[in-house]
C-alpha cells in the first residue's frame, strides 16, 4: 500500500514524443479494427451454426 501512495505522490509526467503518441494512436486504431472484424466473423459463424442446427457452445 505504501508503494502505491509513494507512486501517486511522485511526478507523473510522461516522456512520450509526438511521434510515439501518433504511433500508439495508430496502433490502437488498427487493433480496434481487428477486434471489430473478428467480432463480425464470430457473429456470422454463430448465426450459421444456429441456422445449421448446431450448438453455440
N, C-alpha and C positions, 0 to 999 in steps of 0.2 A: 504494500500500500504506500509506503514511504517513497519508493522509486517512482511511482505514478505521480505523486504530488510534486516531487522534485522536477520531473519532466514538464509538468504543467506550469511550473514557475519559471522554467528556462525560456529563453528566447526561441520562438517557434518560426522564425523567418526561414524561408526556403531559398535554396541557391540554384534554382532551375532557370536556365536561359530561355529566351523566347523560342528558340529553335526546338528545345527539348519539350516545351509545353505544346507547341504546334504538333510535334511528332506524337506525343502522347494523346492529344485530342484526335488525331487522325487514326491512331491505333484503336482507340476506344470506339470511334465511329465504325471502323471496319469490323471490330468484334461484335458490335451491336447488329450489324448487317448479317454476320454469320449466324448469330443466335436467331434472328428473325427467319432466315432461310431454313434453318434446322427445325424451328418450331412449325413452319409451314409444311415441311416434309413429314414430320411426325403426325400432324393433324390429318394429312392426306392418307398416310398409312393406316391410322386408326379408323378413319372413315371406310377405307377399302376393306379392312378386317371385319368391321361391323356389317358391311354390305355382303361379304362372303360368308357371314355366319360365324366368323372366328371369334375367339375370346380376346378381349382387350388386354388382359394380363399377359 
